[in-house]
Amino acid sequence: AEQQLAQVRSRIAEVETQRISQADVDAAFADFDNVWNALSSREQAQVLALLIDRVEFDPADSTLAITFHPSAIRTLAQGSVEDAA
């Protein structure tokens, strides 16, 4: 039981480091339009591949769910902050 508890705590700590905040998202997309427009089509495709983990379409109700890579958004946010400095 003690070992399982330690494993669960370790996993929780790992998940916490992967969480992103609203501030991370805001920073990542603060100047996204200008950056996006400056990229070539190939670079835009690369950005999307880095940001998006999974896209799911439900044809029954025509909904689209997009799952982002948390680490990619954090990296993009850090780049935006560094660019602003």
C-alpha positions as CSV (number, residue, x, y, z in Angstrom):
1,A,0.0,0.0,0.0
2,E,2.8,2.4,0.8
3,Q,4.5,1.7,-2.5
4,Q,1.2,2.3,-4.4
5,L,0.7,5.6,-2.5
6,A,4.2,6.7,-3.4
7,Q,3.5,5.8,-7.1
8,V,0.3,7.7,-7.1
9,R,1.9,10.8,-5.5
10,S,4.7,10.6,-8.1
11,R,2.2,10.4,-10.9
12,I,0.2,13.4,-9.5
13,A,3.4,15.4,-9.3
14,E,4.2,14.5,-12.9
15,V,0.7,15.5,-14.1
16,E,0.9,18.8,-12.2
17,T,4.1,19.7,-14.1
18,Q,2.2,19.2,-17.4
19,R,-0.7,21.4,-16.5
20,I,-0.9,24.7,-18.3
21,S,-2.5,27.8,-16.9
22,Q,-4.7,30.4,-18.6
23,A,-1.7,32.7,-18.4
24,D,0.3,30.2,-20.4
25,V,-2.4,30.0,-23.1
26,D,-2.8,33.8,-23.2
27,A,1.0,34.3,-23.6
28,A,1.3,31.7,-26.3
29,F,-1.4,33.2,-28.4
30,A,-0.9,36.9,-27.6
31,D,0.6,37.8,-31.0
32,F,-0.4,34.6,-32.8
33,D,-2.1,36.3,-35.8
34,N,1.0,38.3,-36.7
35,V,3.3,35.3,-36.2
36,W,1.0,33.1,-38.2
37,N,0.8,35.5,-41.1
38,A,4.6,35.7,-41.2
39,L,5.0,31.9,-41.5
40,S,5.1,30.0,-44.8
41,S,2.5,27.3,-45.4
42,R,5.1,24.6,-44.5
43,E,6.0,26.4,-41.2
44,Q,2.3,26.8,-40.4
45,A,1.8,23.0,-40.9
46,Q,4.8,22.4,-38.6
47,V,3.4,24.6,-35.9
48,L,0.0,22.8,-36.0
49,A,1.8,19.4,-35.8
50,L,3.6,20.6,-32.7
51,L,0.6,22.1,-31.0
52,I,-2.1,19.6,-31.8
53,D,-2.1,16.2,-30.1
54,R,-5.4,14.8,-31.4
55,V,-8.4,15.9,-33.4
56,E,-11.7,14.0,-33.0
57,F,-14.8,14.5,-35.1
58,D,-18.1,13.1,-34.0
59,P,-20.3,12.8,-37.1
60,A,-23.4,12.0,-35.1
61,D,-23.6,15.6,-33.7
62,S,-21.0,17.3,-36.0
63,T,-18.7,18.3,-33.1
64,L,-15.0,18.7,-33.3
65,A,-12.7,18.2,-30.3
66,I,-9.1,19.3,-30.4
67,T,-6.5,18.1,-27.8
68,F,-3.4,20.2,-27.6
69,H,0.1,19.1,-26.4
70,P,0.4,20.9,-23.1
71,S,4.2,21.1,-23.3
72,A,4.0,22.7,-26.8
73,I,1.7,25.4,-25.6
74,R,4.0,26.1,-22.6
75,T,7.0,26.3,-25.0
76,L,5.2,28.6,-27.3
77,A,4.2,30.8,-24.3
78,Q,7.8,30.9,-23.1
79,G,8.9,31.9,-26.6
80,S,6.3,34.7,-26.6
81,V,7.5,36.0,-23.3
82,E,11.1,35.9,-24.4
83,D,10.3,37.7,-27.6
84,A,8.5,40.4,-25.7
85,A,11.5,41.0,-23.4
